[in-house]
Amino acid sequence: MPTDSIPNSSSEGRYVPSRLEMILAGRCMAAVLFVSLNRYTQWGFSARPWLLFASTLFVAIPFCTHAVRSGYGISVSLALVFCWLGDYAGPYSFMIGVGFFLIGHGFLILGYVLHGLKMARLAFAAPIGLGISVWIGLQLLPLVHSHEQWLVIAYLVTITLMVSLAGGAQGRWTHRLLVLGAVLFYVSDLFLALNRYTAIQIDYTYFGYPMYYAACVLFGLSVSATELERAETLNQPLSNDTCSP
């Protein structure tokens, strides 16, 4: 059967995404870079279709390697679906968009728990995440509109928990993918908050979008990394009955 969607590992245990995953990830980031180039060159194309196309591609990544075969894969896939919904709804309603992302973070948190945590890693990551978020909250909340403060607090608590648990995730390559993805997502959301509530304005097209989409790609790739690490732990080859282009 076709094996284009099977992740590979070298004799040294190095994680390498499958060909199909790399194609989806590459096209996702290419679409985002086109949006930045379109902004820079002022070609005049609408960014929205390209961004939704990129969002659709990152949603597809985990389905390349047994996304529905594990609780972790299902949770990450649902998280990415709700990120897609947030991308779609955000331009129409900020509050609804944030609501979708809140649910997405909830599924990521569930996925981390199902995947498994190392308490030593969590004990190291949690104080760092908490300290940074408390400082940001103290600086930001006085500037937030009163009717949005509850949402900002809920989101800050949720994304802090998401980043901290990513830092505590077990595994080697899965842990690295999750930590990098969580940090990129956190920083991209911080840019959005600065743009909305402060005089500091970050050009999200050049900085925020690449970080956000890279984070979602990394979350998607973590599903195959988890499957590969599980197969290596059991000393079994990864099954090849996966999707193929």
N, C-alpha and C positions, 0 to 999 in steps of 0.2 A: 504494500500500500504506500501511497505518497508519504514522504517523511518531511516535507517542507515546513511543517508546523511543530516539529519536535525540537525542543531545546537541546543544546549540546553541552557537554562538559569535557574538558581536556583531562589528561591523566593526572593533572595537578588539581582537579576539582574546580576548575574555573568555569563560571556560568557564562554561556553564550546563548543569546536569544535565538529562536528559530528564524529561518529565512522569512516566513510570513510575518512574524512579529516585527522584524526589522523593516520590512516593507511598509507595514501599517504605521509604525512609529516614525519612520522617515517621511512618509507622506503627510502625516499629521504635523510634524514640525516644519515641513516645507510650506504647508498652507499658512501656518502662523508667520513664518518669515516673509511670505508673500504679502501678508497684511501689513507688516512693518515696512516692507519695500514700497508698497502701494502708498503708504502714508508719507514716506520720505520723498518719493518721486512725484506725488500728487497726480497719479494716473486717473483717479476718480472712480475706481471700482468700489462697490459696496463691500465692506469688511464682513458683514453679518453672514452671508452664505459661506464664505471661506472658513469662518470660525466654527459654524455649525458642522461643516464638513470635517474639520479637524476634530471636533468633539465626537462625531460619529466614529471616527477612526480609533480614538482612544477607548471608546466603549467596546469596540470589536476585539481589541488585543487579548483580553483574558479568555475569550471564547476559543482561542487557538489551542489552548492546552488545558482541557479538562476543567473549565471554569465551574461547571455545574456538578463536578464530582466531589467537591469538598465544601464544607461550611465556609472556609476561608475564601475559596474562589467565588462562591455565590455572594458572599458579603461584599467583596471588592467589586464584583460586577454590578451589584445594585448601587453601590456608592458611586460608581462612574455613570450609571444611568441617571441618578439624581443630579450629578454634576452637569450632565447634558441638559436636563430640565432647567437647572439654574442658569445655564448659558442661554437657553431659549427664552426664559421668562424674565431674566434680569433687565434687559433693555426696556421692558414694558412696566415692570413693577420691581423696585429695589427690594421691598419687603418680601414679596413672594420668592424672588430669586434667592435671597438670603435663607428663607425657609427651606428651599430645596437643598441648598448646600449644607444646612444644619443636619438634615436627614442623611445626606451623603456622608458627613463626618460620623454620624451615629453608626452607619453601616461599616465604615472603616474601623471604628473602635471595636465593634463586635467582631470583625474579622481578625484584628490583632489578638483578641482574647481567645478566639477559636484556634488561631495559629499557635499560640503559646507564648509565654513571656518568661524572661530571665530576670529574677528579682534584683540581681546585682546591677544589671544594666538599667532597670527601671529606677532603682534607687539613685543612680547617677544622673539619669536624664530628667526625672520629674522635678527636682529642685531647680534645675536650670530653666526648664520650661515655665514653671510656676513663677519664678522670680522675674523673668523677662515679661511675662504677661501681666503680672501685678503692676510692674512699673509702667508698661504701656497703658494699662487701664486707668491708672491714676492720672496720667497725662492727657488721655483722650476723652474720658467720660465727661469732664466738665464742658467739653466743646460739643457734645452730642445733643441733638434735639431731644427734649424731654420725652416725647412719645416714642423715640427709638432707643432709649437707653436700655430698656429691658432686653431688647433684641441684641444689642451690642454686647451686653453682659453675658447673655446665654451663648452667643456665638464665641466670645472670647474664652469662656469656660470650656466649651466643647472642643474648640480647635486646640486649646492648650492640652486637654486630655488626649486628643488625637496625636499630637506631636510627642508627648511624653511616652505614650504607650508604643509608638513607633520606635522610640529610642530603646524601649525594653523588649522589643520583639526578639525571639530566638532565631537561630539560623545564622548563616554567614552572609550569603549574597542577598537573601531576603531582607535581612536586617539592614544591609547597606542601601538597598533600593528604597526601603520604607523610610529610613532616616532622611535620605536626600530628598525624596518626594515630599515628605511632611514639611521639611524646612522650606523648600521652594514654595509650597502651597501657603505656608504661614506668611512668608515674606510678600508674596503676591497679594494676599488679603490685606496685609498691613499697608501696602501701597494704595489699595482701594479706600481704606479707611482714612488715610492721610488726605487723599484727593477729595473725599466727601466732607470731612469734618474740620480740616485745618487749612491754613494758608500754604502749606507745603504741597506742591503739585508735582507728582511723578508722571511722566508720560507712559501710560499703561501699555500703549501699543508697542513701544520699544522694549519695555522692561517687564511689565506685569504679565502680558499674554505669554511670552516665551517661558517664564517661570511656571505659570499655572499649567500650561499644556505639557511641559516637561514633567511636572509633578504627576499629572494624570497618567502619562505614558509609563512612568516608573511604577506607579501603583498597578497598572495593568500587567507589566512585565513581572511583577513580584509573584503573580499566580504561577507562572511556569517555573520560576526560581524555587518556589515552595515545593512544587511537584518534583522537581529534579532533586532537591535536597532530601525529600522524603524517600525517593527511589534509591538514592545513594545510601541512606541510612539503613534501608532494608536490603541493600545489596542486590537490587533488582533493576533490570532495564526498564526505562520508561516506555509505557505502551504507545504504539504508533497509530492508534485509531482516533486521531484528532482531525480537526478541520484542515483543509488544504486549499490553496488558491485555485 
